[in-house]
Amino acid sequence: MPKDHLNTVFKGALILSISSLVAKILSAVYRIPLQNMVGNTGFYVYQQIYPLYGIGMTFALNGFPNFISKLVAEQPDETSKSLIARRAFHILSGLSLVVFFGLQLGATWIAAHMGDVNLAPIISAVAWMFVFMPWLATGRGYYQGKFLMGPTAVSQLIEQVVRVAIIIMAAYFSARLGWDNYRMGTWAMSSAPLAAICSSLIFTAFGLRYLLAPAPAPTHPLPSYRKLTKRFVIEGGTLCLVAAVVILLQLVDSFTVMRGLVHQGQLPEVAKALKGVYDRGQPLVQLGLVVATAFSATLLPALTDALAKRQPIEFKRQTQAMVHVSLALSMAATVGLVALMPQINRLLFGSLEGTTALRIYIISILFAALITTYTSVLQSLNEYTAMIIGIIAGLATKVLANYIFVVHYGINGASAVTVLSLAVMFAVMWLGSPEDLQQVLLESGYLIKLLALSAVMGIVVILSCHQITALVGPILANTRGMAGIITVIGVLIGVLVFVAGAVYARLFTIREWLVLPYGKRLIKAVAKGKEHHS
């Protein structure tokens, strides 16, 4: 690959990574004020239907654009690229219309199986988003296939900003005007198609030129619609499945948690509020995943480059750095959030309800981060079998066990099954991955050092929080303001203990330190300290 072209690829990957990071943070953060404005039951109403939106956006933003970009990149000239994009648009249009009419006609049936027929209008509202999915996915895929990431990045940010603004406005007017929760939910989910329309405008010129104008004569043979559809189902479907793992688990929750709580003996209104409490864990897990995967993702271009240049030793080093950084950050985030959960729950959501369930749910960050990292490496190696089997095994675990665990253990059971499902997914992927990739976790005592360091950090943070609570008294400690102060102090203590322990135990190589924020400064500071003592 020429150097200029490689620089373009790296620059594009960086632009897309930054926009994805901002979009993910927005997607996680807005749900905290939403829950505060509409309460547990209102949050339940929104979260019950959110997985349908999440799956649609995974199709339009990650899965199908990545597959279409691969199709476009395979074509030898501009005419072939535009014609393959046109065919992809036709196939996706057929798929999206099937999903759209399925959701519209089956809205009442789906809502009834979720245990709440009042959700039907909200399902109908979100269904309109799928009408715009082919336009978005094809436009993003076409430009990504030409290594132009700007249009995808801009459309992604527009979609999130517009959607979040409409949701917060709906919550505000709901609280101000006294709307019922289902009316609020319908307006909030109407944000999905409206945001899709706004982000689709970025691809207007592309669509008018390449998708709706008369087709030029082909310059090279193109795959038939039949072969292309088969590739969409197998390759594109796999990419969508990988990208939507966590959302699919949430979809299972939508069909089982509410019904399981009612079967347990809870009144429907109480069950809805409890499901809203359980759903508090989702934005926390999302934020944890952003932290855990953002920095390791910066190694992906180097990983791709090493593979393209057939440098197996460099590829292994980059893989090791990526896995080690992701695992360490996800472990630190998980242990820190578990230790600080009572204070975080009070600070963000105004109560201690569901603290145990949230502590269990938070462990999802650890396995979800590992799954994300391993799937990135396996995709670069074109190893899809272990991924597919792992995801199917994890989803099967969730589907088979969730309802039973909810009936017996309430929302604690739902949290436990989510963690178990992700653990099964990762275990299958790890066992099915090449031996070199398996050894990355086990070599040089890395895992033992990390577990010991995380345990020390967790104990120190918990003891510190208990000490502060004892000093200020239980009444003041239970206020949101003091919960915020204790959380900030706990985070600072946790970071200091973890970083100091990582330096002392030599947890990371120099390459791995350089990936982390301020890692370069830390290496210089440690080197100066050694010189001073010697």
C-alpha positions as CSV (number, residue, x, y, z in Angstrom):
1,M,0.0,0.0,0.0
2,P,1.5,3.4,-1.0
3,K,2.5,5.7,1.9
4,D,0.2,8.6,0.9
5,H,-2.7,6.2,0.7
6,L,-1.8,4.6,4.0
7,N,-1.7,8.0,5.6
8,T,-5.2,8.7,4.2
9,V,-6.5,5.5,5.7
10,F,-5.0,6.3,9.1
11,K,-6.3,9.8,9.0
12,G,-9.8,8.6,8.0
13,A,-9.8,6.0,10.8
14,L,-8.8,8.6,13.3
15,I,-11.7,11.0,12.2
16,L,-14.2,8.1,12.4
17,S,-12.9,7.0,15.8
18,I,-13.2,10.5,17.3
19,S,-16.8,11.0,15.9
20,S,-17.7,7.5,17.1
21,L,-16.3,8.3,20.6
22,V,-18.3,11.5,20.8
23,A,-21.5,9.8,19.6
24,K,-21.1,6.9,22.1
25,I,-20.6,9.4,25.0
26,L,-23.7,11.3,23.9
27,S,-25.6,8.1,23.6
28,A,-24.7,7.1,27.1
29,V,-24.9,10.4,28.9
30,Y,-28.4,11.7,27.8
31,R,-30.1,8.8,29.5
32,I,-29.1,10.1,32.9
33,P,-31.1,13.4,32.7
34,L,-33.8,11.5,30.9
35,Q,-34.3,9.1,33.8
36,N,-34.2,12.1,36.3
37,M,-36.9,13.9,34.4
38,V,-39.3,11.0,33.7
39,G,-38.6,8.7,36.6
40,N,-38.2,4.9,36.7
41,T,-41.5,4.1,34.9
42,G,-40.9,6.6,32.2
43,F,-37.3,5.3,31.7
44,Y,-38.7,1.8,31.5
45,V,-41.1,2.9,28.7
46,Y,-38.2,4.3,26.7
47,Q,-35.7,1.5,27.4
48,Q,-38.2,-1.2,26.4
49,I,-38.2,0.0,22.8
50,Y,-34.6,1.3,22.6
51,P,-33.1,-2.1,21.5
52,L,-35.2,-1.8,18.3
53,Y,-33.7,1.6,17.6
54,G,-30.3,0.3,18.6
55,I,-30.4,-2.6,16.1
56,G,-31.6,-0.3,13.3
57,M,-28.7,2.1,13.9
58,T,-26.2,-0.8,14.1
59,F,-27.4,-1.8,10.6
60,A,-27.2,1.7,9.3
61,L,-24.0,2.8,11.1
62,N,-21.7,-0.2,11.5
63,G,-22.7,-3.6,10.1
64,F,-23.9,-2.9,6.6
65,P,-21.7,0.2,5.9
66,N,-18.6,-1.9,6.7
67,F,-19.8,-4.6,4.4
68,I,-20.7,-2.2,1.6
69,S,-17.3,-0.4,2.0
70,K,-15.7,-3.8,1.4
71,L,-17.8,-4.4,-1.8
72,V,-17.0,-0.9,-3.1
73,A,-13.2,-1.3,-2.3
74,E,-13.2,-4.5,-4.4
75,Q,-14.3,-2.8,-7.6
76,P,-11.7,-1.7,-10.1
77,D,-13.1,1.6,-11.3
78,E,-15.6,4.4,-10.4
79,T,-18.4,3.1,-12.6
80,S,-18.3,-0.3,-11.0
81,K,-18.1,1.3,-7.5
82,S,-21.3,3.3,-8.2
83,L,-23.1,0.3,-9.7
84,I,-22.3,-2.0,-6.8
85,A,-23.5,0.7,-4.4
86,R,-26.7,0.9,-6.4
87,R,-27.3,-2.8,-6.1
88,A,-26.6,-2.8,-2.4
89,F,-29.1,0.0,-2.0
90,H,-31.8,-2.0,-3.8
91,I,-31.1,-5.1,-1.6
92,L,-31.2,-3.1,1.6
93,S,-34.4,-1.3,0.5
94,G,-36.1,-4.6,0.2
95,L,-34.9,-5.7,3.6
96,S,-35.8,-2.4,5.3
97,L,-39.3,-2.5,3.9
98,V,-39.8,-6.0,5.3
99,V,-38.7,-4.9,8.7
100,F,-40.7,-1.6,8.5
101,F,-44.0,-3.4,7.6
102,G,-43.2,-6.2,10.1
103,L,-42.9,-3.7,13.0
104,Q,-45.9,-1.6,11.9
105,L,-48.3,-4.6,11.4
106,G,-46.9,-6.5,14.4
107,A,-46.6,-3.6,16.8
108,T,-49.4,-4.8,19.0
109,W,-48.3,-8.4,19.0
110,I,-44.7,-7.4,19.9
111,A,-45.9,-5.1,22.7
112,A,-48.2,-7.8,24.1
113,H,-45.2,-10.2,24.2
114,M,-43.2,-7.6,26.0
115,G,-46.0,-7.6,28.6
116,D,-47.3,-4.1,27.9
117,V,-49.7,-3.4,25.0
118,N,-49.4,0.3,25.6
119,L,-46.0,0.2,24.0
120,A,-47.5,-0.5,20.5
121,P,-47.5,3.2,19.3
122,I,-43.9,3.6,20.4
123,I,-42.9,0.6,18.3
124,S,-44.8,2.1,15.3
125,A,-42.9,5.4,15.8
126,V,-39.4,3.8,15.8
127,A,-40.3,1.6,12.7
128,W,-40.1,4.7,10.4
129,M,-36.3,4.8,11.0
130,F,-35.8,1.7,9.0
131,V,-37.2,3.5,5.8
132,F,-34.0,5.6,5.8
133,M,-31.6,2.8,6.7
134,P,-30.7,1.9,3.1
135,W,-29.9,5.5,2.2
136,L,-27.7,6.0,5.2
137,A,-25.9,2.6,5.1
138,T,-25.2,2.8,1.3
139,G,-23.9,6.4,1.5
140,R,-21.7,5.6,4.5
141,G,-20.4,2.4,3.0
142,Y,-19.7,4.0,-0.4
143,Y,-17.5,6.8,1.1
144,Q,-15.8,4.4,3.5
145,G,-15.0,2.1,0.6
146,K,-13.2,5.1,-1.0
147,F,-11.4,5.8,2.4
148,L,-13.4,9.0,2.8
149,M,-14.6,8.9,6.4
150,G,-15.7,12.5,6.7
151,P,-19.3,12.1,5.5
152,T,-19.8,9.1,7.8
153,A,-18.4,11.0,10.8
154,V,-20.5,14.1,10.1
155,S,-23.8,12.1,9.6
156,Q,-23.1,10.1,12.7
157,L,-22.7,13.2,14.9
158,I,-25.8,14.9,13.3
159,E,-27.9,11.8,14.0
160,Q,-26.9,11.7,17.6
161,V,-27.2,15.4,18.4
162,V,-30.6,15.7,16.7
163,R,-31.9,12.6,18.4
164,V,-30.7,13.5,21.9
165,A,-32.0,17.0,21.6
166,I,-35.5,15.7,20.7
167,I,-35.5,13.1,23.5
168,I,-34.5,15.7,26.1
169,M,-37.2,18.1,24.8
170,A,-39.8,15.3,24.9
171,A,-38.8,14.6,28.5
172,Y,-38.9,18.3,29.5
173,F,-42.4,18.9,28.0
174,S,-43.6,15.6,29.5
175,A,-42.6,16.8,33.0
176,R,-43.9,20.4,32.3
177,L,-47.2,19.5,30.7
178,G,-48.0,16.3,32.6
179,W,-48.0,13.8,29.7
180,D,-48.3,10.2,30.5
181,N,-45.2,8.0,30.1
182,Y,-46.4,6.4,26.8
183,R,-47.0,9.7,25.1
184,M,-43.5,10.8,26.2
185,G,-42.1,7.5,24.9
186,T,-43.8,8.0,21.5
187,W,-42.3,11.5,21.1
188,A,-38.9,10.4,22.4
189,M,-38.8,7.5,19.9
190,S,-40.0,9.7,17.1
191,S,-36.5,11.2,17.4
192,A,-35.1,8.1,15.6
193,P,-36.7,8.7,12.1
194,L,-36.3,12.5,12.5
195,A,-32.6,12.2,13.2
196,A,-32.2,9.7,10.4
197,I,-33.8,12.2,8.0
198,C,-31.3,15.0,9.1
199,S,-28.3,12.7,8.9
200,S,-29.4,11.4,5.5
201,L,-29.2,14.9,4.0
202,I,-25.4,14.6,4.0
203,F,-25.8,11.9,1.3
204,T,-28.3,13.8,-0.9
205,A,-25.8,14.6,-3.7
206,F,-24.4,11.0,-3.6
207,G,-27.9,9.6,-3.7
208,L,-29.1,11.7,-6.6
209,R,-26.0,11.0,-8.6
210,Y,-25.4,7.3,-7.9
211,L,-28.7,5.8,-6.6
212,L,-31.6,7.6,-8.4
213,A,-30.0,8.8,-11.7
214,P,-30.1,6.5,-14.7
215,A,-27.5,3.7,-14.3
216,P,-24.4,3.9,-16.5
217,A,-23.3,0.9,-18.6
218,P,-21.1,-1.5,-16.6
219,T,-17.4,-1.6,-17.5
220,H,-16.8,-4.9,-15.7
221,P,-18.9,-7.9,-14.8
222,L,-20.8,-7.4,-11.5
223,P,-22.1,-10.1,-9.1
224,S,-25.7,-11.0,-9.7
225,Y,-28.4,-9.9,-7.2
226,R,-28.7,-13.5,-6.0
227,K,-25.0,-13.8,-5.2
228,L,-24.9,-10.3,-3.7
229,T,-27.9,-11.0,-1.5
230,K,-26.3,-14.2,-0.3
231,R,-23.2,-12.2,0.7
232,F,-25.3,-9.6,2.4
233,V,-27.0,-12.3,4.5
234,I,-23.8,-14.2,5.4
235,E,-21.0,-11.5,5.5
236,G,-23.1,-8.4,6.2
237,G,-25.3,-10.3,8.7
238,T,-22.2,-11.5,10.6
239,L,-20.9,-7.9,10.9
240,C,-24.3,-6.7,12.1
241,L,-24.5,-9.5,14.6
242,V,-21.1,-8.7,16.0
243,A,-21.8,-5.0,16.3
244,A,-25.2,-5.5,18.0
245,V,-24.2,-8.0,20.7
246,V,-25.0,-5.9,23.8
247,I,-28.2,-4.5,22.2
248,L,-29.5,-8.0,21.4
249,L,-29.1,-8.9,25.1
250,Q,-31.1,-5.8,25.9
251,L,-33.8,-6.9,23.5
252,V,-34.1,-10.2,25.3
253,D,-34.6,-8.2,28.5
254,S,-37.4,-6.2,26.9
255,F,-39.3,-9.5,26.3
256,T,-38.5,-11.2,29.6
257,V,-37.8,-8.9,32.6
258,M,-41.2,-7.2,32.9
259,R,-43.1,-10.4,32.4
260,G,-40.8,-12.3,34.8
261,L,-41.3,-9.7,37.5
262,V,-45.1,-9.9,37.1
263,H,-45.0,-13.7,37.3
264,Q,-42.9,-13.4,40.4
265,G,-45.8,-11.6,42.0
266,Q,-45.0,-7.9,41.5
267,L,-47.9,-5.6,40.5
268,P,-47.5,-4.4,36.9
269,E,-46.8,-0.8,37.9
270,V,-44.1,-2.0,40.4
271,A,-42.6,-4.3,37.8
272,K,-42.3,-1.4,35.3
273,A,-40.6,0.8,37.9
274,L,-38.2,-2.1,38.8
275,K,-37.4,-2.6,35.1
276,G,-36.6,1.1,34.9
277,V,-34.2,0.7,37.9
278,Y,-32.5,-2.3,36.2
279,D,-32.1,-0.2,33.0
280,R,-30.0,2.3,34.9
281,G,-27.1,-0.1,34.3
282,Q,-27.1,0.4,30.5
283,P,-25.7,4.0,30.3
284,L,-23.1,3.1,33.0
285,V,-22.0,0.0,31.0
286,Q,-21.8,2.1,27.8
287,L,-19.7,4.8,29.5
288,G,-17.4,2.1,30.9
289,L,-17.0,0.5,27.5
290,V,-16.1,3.9,25.9
291,V,-13.3,4.2,28.4
292,A,-12.2,0.6,28.0
293,T,-12.1,0.4,24.2
294,A,-11.4,4.0,23.1
295,F,-7.6,3.9,23.6
296,S,-7.1,0.3,22.5
297,A,-8.9,1.1,19.3
298,T,-6.1,3.5,18.4
299,L,-4.0,0.4,17.7
300,L,-6.3,-0.9,15.0
301,P,-4.6,0.9,12.1
302,A,-1.2,-0.4,13.2
303,L,-2.7,-3.9,13.5
304,T,-4.1,-3.7,9.9
305,D,-0.8,-2.3,8.6
306,A,1.2,-5.1,10.2
307,L,-1.1,-7.7,8.6
308,A,-1.0,-6.0,5.2
309,K,2.8,-6.0,5.3
310,R,2.9,-9.7,6.5
311,Q,4.8,-8.9,9.7
312,P,3.5,-11.6,12.1
313,I,5.8,-10.6,15.1
314,E,4.6,-7.0,14.8
315,F,1.0,-8.1,14.5
316,K,1.4,-10.2,17.7
317,R,2.9,-7.3,19.6
318,Q,0.1,-4.9,18.5
319,T,-2.5,-7.5,19.4
320,Q,-1.0,-8.0,22.8
321,A,-0.9,-4.3,23.4
322,M,-4.5,-4.0,22.3
323,V,-5.8,-6.8,24.5
324,H,-3.7,-5.8,27.6
325,V,-4.8,-2.1,27.4
326,S,-8.5,-3.0,26.9
327,L,-8.5,-5.6,29.6
328,A,-6.7,-3.4,32.2
329,L,-9.0,-0.4,31.5
330,S,-12.2,-2.5,31.6
331,M,-11.1,-4.2,34.8
332,A,-10.2,-0.9,36.4
333,A,-13.6,0.6,35.3
334,T,-15.5,-2.4,36.5
335,V,-13.9,-2.7,39.9
336,G,-14.1,1.1,40.4
337,L,-17.8,1.3,39.5
338,V,-18.7,-1.7,41.7
339,A,-16.8,-0.1,44.6
340,L,-18.5,3.3,44.1
341,M,-21.9,2.1,43.0
342,P,-24.0,3.2,46.1
343,Q,-22.6,6.8,45.6
344,I,-22.9,6.7,41.8
345,N,-26.5,5.5,42.0
346,R,-27.4,8.2,44.5
347,L,-25.6,10.9,42.5
348,L,-26.9,10.1,39.0
349,F,-30.3,8.7,39.7
350,G,-31.3,10.1,43.1
351,S,-31.7,6.8,45.1
352,L,-30.0,3.6,46.1
353,E,-32.6,1.3,44.5
354,G,-31.1,-1.6,42.6
355,T,-27.6,-1.1,43.8
356,T,-26.9,-4.8,44.0
357,A,-28.3,-5.5,40.5
358,L,-26.3,-2.6,39.1
359,R,-23.1,-3.9,40.8
360,I,-23.6,-7.3,39.1
361,Y,-24.6,-5.6,35.7
362,I,-21.4,-3.5,35.7
363,I,-19.3,-6.7,35.4
364,S,-20.6,-6.8,31.8
365,I,-18.0,-4.1,31.0
366,L,-15.2,-6.5,31.5
367,F,-16.5,-9.2,29.1
368,A,-18.0,-6.8,26.6
369,A,-14.7,-5.0,26.2
370,L,-12.8,-8.3,25.7
371,I,-15.4,-9.4,23.1
372,T,-15.0,-6.0,21.3
373,T,-11.2,-6.4,21.2
374,Y,-11.1,-10.0,20.2
375,T,-13.7,-9.5,17.4
376,S,-11.6,-6.7,16.0
377,V,-8.6,-9.0,15.8
378,L,-10.5,-12.0,14.5
379,Q,-12.2,-9.8,11.8
380,S,-8.8,-8.6,10.7
381,L,-7.7,-12.3,10.3
382,N,-11.0,-13.1,8.5
383,E,-11.8,-15.6,11.3
384,Y,-15.6,-15.5,11.7
385,T,-16.5,-19.0,12.9
386,A,-15.6,-18.6,16.5
387,M,-17.3,-15.2,16.6
388,I,-20.6,-16.5,15.2
389,I,-20.6,-19.6,17.4
390,G,-19.7,-17.5,20.5
391,I,-22.5,-14.9,19.9
392,I,-25.1,-17.6,19.2
393,A,-24.1,-19.5,22.4
394,G,-24.2,-16.3,24.5
395,L,-27.6,-15.2,23.1
396,A,-29.0,-18.8,23.6
397,T,-27.8,-18.6,27.3
398,K,-29.7,-15.3,27.7
399,V,-32.9,-16.5,26.0
400,L,-33.0,-19.8,27.9
401,A,-32.1,-18.5,31.4
402,N,-33.3,-14.9,31.7
403,Y,-37.0,-15.4,32.4
404,I,-36.3,-18.2,35.0
405,F,-33.7,-16.1,36.8
406,V,-36.0,-13.1,36.9
407,V,-38.8,-15.1,38.3
408,H,-36.6,-16.4,41.1
409,Y,-34.2,-13.6,41.7
410,G,-35.8,-10.4,40.3
411,I,-33.6,-7.9,38.5
412,N,-30.5,-9.3,40.3
413,G,-31.1,-12.5,38.2
414,A,-31.4,-10.5,35.0
415,S,-28.1,-8.8,35.7
416,A,-26.4,-12.1,36.5
417,V,-27.6,-13.8,33.3
418,T,-26.4,-10.8,31.2
419,V,-22.9,-11.2,32.7
420,L,-23.0,-15.0,32.2
421,S,-24.1,-14.6,28.6
422,L,-21.2,-12.3,27.8
423,A,-18.8,-14.6,29.6
424,V,-20.0,-17.6,27.5
425,M,-19.6,-15.5,24.3
426,F,-16.0,-14.5,25.2
427,A,-15.1,-18.1,26.4
428,V,-16.2,-19.6,23.1
429,M,-14.4,-16.9,21.0
430,W,-11.2,-17.3,23.1
431,L,-11.2,-21.1,22.8
432,G,-11.9,-20.9,19.0
433,S,-9.2,-18.2,18.3
434,P,-5.7,-19.1,17.1
435,E,-3.3,-20.3,19.8
436,D,-1.2,-17.1,19.6
437,L,-4.3,-15.0,20.4
438,Q,-5.2,-17.3,23.3
439,Q,-1.7,-16.9,24.8
440,V,-1.9,-13.1,24.8
441,L,-4.0,-13.3,28.0
442,L,-1.9,-15.9,29.8
443,E,1.7,-15.0,29.2
444,S,4.2,-13.3,31.6
445,G,1.8,-13.4,34.6
446,Y,-0.2,-10.4,33.3
447,L,-3.6,-11.7,34.4
448,I,-2.4,-12.5,38.0
449,K,-0.8,-9.0,38.4
450,L,-4.0,-7.3,37.0
451,L,-6.3,-9.3,39.3
452,A,-4.2,-8.5,42.4
453,L,-3.8,-4.9,41.5
454,S,-7.6,-4.5,40.9
455,A,-8.5,-6.2,44.2
456,V,-6.2,-3.8,46.1
457,M,-7.6,-0.8,44.3
458,G,-11.2,-1.9,45.0
459,I,-10.5,-2.5,48.7
460,V,-8.7,0.9,49.1
461,V,-11.6,2.8,47.4
462,I,-14.3,1.0,49.5
463,L,-12.4,1.7,52.8
464,S,-11.9,5.4,51.8
465,C,-15.6,5.8,51.0
466,H,-16.6,4.2,54.4
467,Q,-14.1,6.5,56.2
468,I,-15.5,9.7,54.5
469,T,-19.1,8.5,55.3
470,A,-18.2,8.0,58.9
471,L,-16.6,11.5,59.1
472,V,-19.5,13.4,57.6
473,G,-22.3,11.3,59.2
474,P,-25.0,9.1,57.5
475,I,-27.5,12.0,57.0
476,L,-25.1,14.2,55.0
477,A,-23.6,11.2,53.3
478,N,-27.0,10.3,51.8
479,T,-27.4,13.6,49.9
480,R,-26.6,13.8,46.2
481,G,-24.1,16.6,46.7
482,M,-22.0,14.5,49.2
483,A,-22.4,11.4,47.0
484,G,-20.8,13.4,44.2
485,I,-17.9,14.5,46.4
486,I,-17.3,11.0,47.6
487,T,-17.5,9.7,44.0
488,V,-14.9,12.2,42.8
489,I,-12.5,11.5,45.7
490,G,-13.0,7.7,45.2
491,V,-12.2,8.0,41.5
492,L,-9.0,10.0,42.2
493,I,-7.9,7.5,44.8
494,G,-8.7,4.6,42.5
495,V,-6.7,6.1,39.6
496,L,-3.7,6.9,41.8
497,V,-3.6,3.4,43.4
498,F,-4.1,1.7,40.0
499,V,-1.4,3.7,38.2
500,A,1.1,3.4,41.0
501,G,0.5,-0.3,41.3
502,A,0.8,-0.7,37.5
503,V,4.2,1.0,37.5
504,Y,5.4,-0.9,40.5
505,A,4.3,-4.3,39.2
506,R,5.5,-3.5,35.6
507,L,2.0,-4.3,34.3
508,F,2.5,-2.7,30.9
509,T,5.3,-2.6,28.4
510,I,6.5,0.8,27.1
511,R,4.4,0.3,23.9
512,E,1.3,-0.2,26.1
513,W,2.0,2.8,28.3
514,L,2.3,5.0,25.1
515,V,-1.3,4.1,24.1
516,L,-2.7,5.4,27.4
517,P,-3.4,9.1,28.1
518,Y,-0.3,10.8,29.6
519,G,1.5,7.5,29.3
520,K,4.5,9.2,27.7
521,R,4.8,11.8,30.5
522,L,4.6,9.0,33.1
523,I,7.4,7.0,31.5
524,K,9.6,10.2,31.5
525,A,8.7,10.9,35.2
526,V,9.5,7.3,36.2
527,A,12.8,7.4,34.3
528,K,13.8,10.8,36.0
529,G,12.9,9.3,39.4
530,K,15.2,6.3,38.8
531,E,18.0,8.7,37.7
532,H,17.5,10.8,40.8
533,H,17.7,7.8,43.2
534,S,20.7,6.3,41.5
